[in-house]
Amino acid sequence: MTDSLISSAYSQALEVIASVEPRIAEATRQELADQRASLKLIASENYASPAVLMTMGTWFSDKYAEGTVGHRFYAGCQNVDTVESLAAEHARELFGAPYAYVQPHSGIDANLVAFWSILANKVESPYLQKMQAKNVNELSEADWETLRHEFGNQRLLGMSLDAGGHLTHGFRPNISGKMFHQQQYGTDPETGLLDYDAVAAKAREFKPLVLVAGYSAYPRRVNFAKMREIADEVGAVLMVDMAHFAGLVAGKVFTGEENPVPYAHITTTTTHKSLRGPRGGMVLAQEEFAADVDRGCPMVLGGPLSHVMAAKAVAFAEARTTEFQDYAQRIADNAKSLADGFLTRGANLVTGGTDNHLVLLDVSSFGLTGRQAESALLDAGVVTNRNSVPSDPNGAWYTSGVRLGTPALTTRGFGHDEFDTVAELIVDVLSNTEAGTTKAGGPSKASYVLGDGVADRVTKRSAEMLDKHPLYPGLVLS
Ligand SMILES: *Cc1c(COP(=O)(O)O)cnc(C)c1O
């Protein structure tokens, strides 16, 4: 019943779209076919449910609703109020957070809201107090100049990009690396693991206003109680960006000191990665920061995406089920199977393994750069992304690693045996790929030669697994 409903709903929607712009309808069909036919191992991607996807395609997209629930700058927001309060209520329950702000359009937006909330809450300035007392008109041009100076002279300590941190954690070319004086902590050069004593030493010396924890490419769990201890010792605000692993928190795989929400002053996340919701962001906060985070609009955001907030509510309703908890556990179990599959075949993994949802494969032992490995794998239908490894000799463009995550294929139903096969296929591709040469005859970091027949045999083995675990089973487009 549901299958045929979904099939006819999407088939008809595509007909409506085709009547206006057939090429978009065609690209939409093709995207489904392509996603169905490839091994998606991009650690930040997933497949949201038809209910989540459909919720995004409605007239809520047409409504302006700047402001907060019950306090909007536009008339007629009663239904948006229902949607936003339900999404926030689900989020508070799901994560055990005192306060949730579901308006951010993306993970980066959520981080910007968090940064400015921390500045507004923590920077001690008589000018700021005047501003918050709403006596903005009392501020002279010189006062504003001082305020800009005080806001602009704060320090942030985050995990470096090549150790697995995110651009928004103080990377120089990102706004976070420009609006703050930033320093970065890395991982232990021997083990690749986070060294809490080294983070603490850096924090004592640098005395940041904001300590950022969280990552995009670190294959291990983090002890957030320890990070909070470090923040408290130096008087910093602990901000945790759980964009990648929010699904493991929601699914109760990361509990106790591995659950950031009780320890962080502010927790940010995306909703579309392991959490398996719509593309979007969210901020969770302790009461102390709630009022400042609530000013995300107009501070850094415009009108909220009401259709996406609605889809967040649907996704959170899914994430509180025992089915989702089982899914989250399988994400972590499968990552272990994938890592073991590589290790038994002699491949090198950063930190020697994983205990979250991702594996960082160091491809230098195959004589390849990350860029070459990523391209050769794509030729064989394996979709990954190249990624720096700690102290990467090939820099952030070519890199020496490939990042692989299990959330998407776990959604399709892949288990231990399939992930072991995935490791086998990847090793097959990489050990049969040779680095190419430049036009001048020197070694190239980009070109490569994939052995004859490799792509075919890998694609065939993948297809067997993919056919057994169809994406959106029952969804047939007419
Ligand atoms: C993906 C990610 C983001 C950014 O999310 P977008 O929705 O792409 O803006 C922020 N922080 C971390 C840690 C991430 O992994």
PDBQT file of the ligand as one rigid body, heavy atoms in Angstrom, charges set to zero:
ROOT
HETATM    1  C1  LIG A 501      29.228  18.838   7.245  1.00  0.00    +0.000 C 
HETATM    2  C2  LIG A 501      29.736  19.625   8.369  1.00  0.00    +0.000 A 
HETATM    3  C3  LIG A 501      29.386  20.971   8.527  1.00  0.00    +0.000 A 
HETATM    4  C4  LIG A 501      28.700  21.770   7.449  1.00  0.00    +0.000 C 
HETATM    5  O1  LIG A 501      27.456  21.411   7.113  1.00  0.00    +0.000 OA
HETATM    6  P1  LIG A 501      26.753  22.077   5.819  1.00  0.00    +0.000 P 
HETATM    7  O2  LIG A 501      25.329  21.693   5.997  1.00  0.00    +0.000 OA
HETATM    8  O3  LIG A 501      27.411  21.500   4.635  1.00  0.00    +0.000 OA
HETATM    9  O4  LIG A 501      26.950  23.550   5.918  1.00  0.00    +0.000 OA
HETATM   10  C5  LIG A 501      29.792  21.627   9.673  1.00  0.00    +0.000 A 
HETATM   11  N1  LIG A 501      30.523  20.994  10.602  1.00  0.00    +0.000 NA
HETATM   12  C6  LIG A 501      30.915  19.717  10.474  1.00  0.00    +0.000 A 
HETATM   13  C7  LIG A 501      31.723  19.079  11.547  1.00  0.00    +0.000 C 
HETATM   14  C8  LIG A 501      30.543  18.986   9.353  1.00  0.00    +0.000 A 
HETATM   15  O5  LIG A 501      30.963  17.733   9.200  1.00  0.00    +0.000 OA
ENDROOT
TORSDOF 0
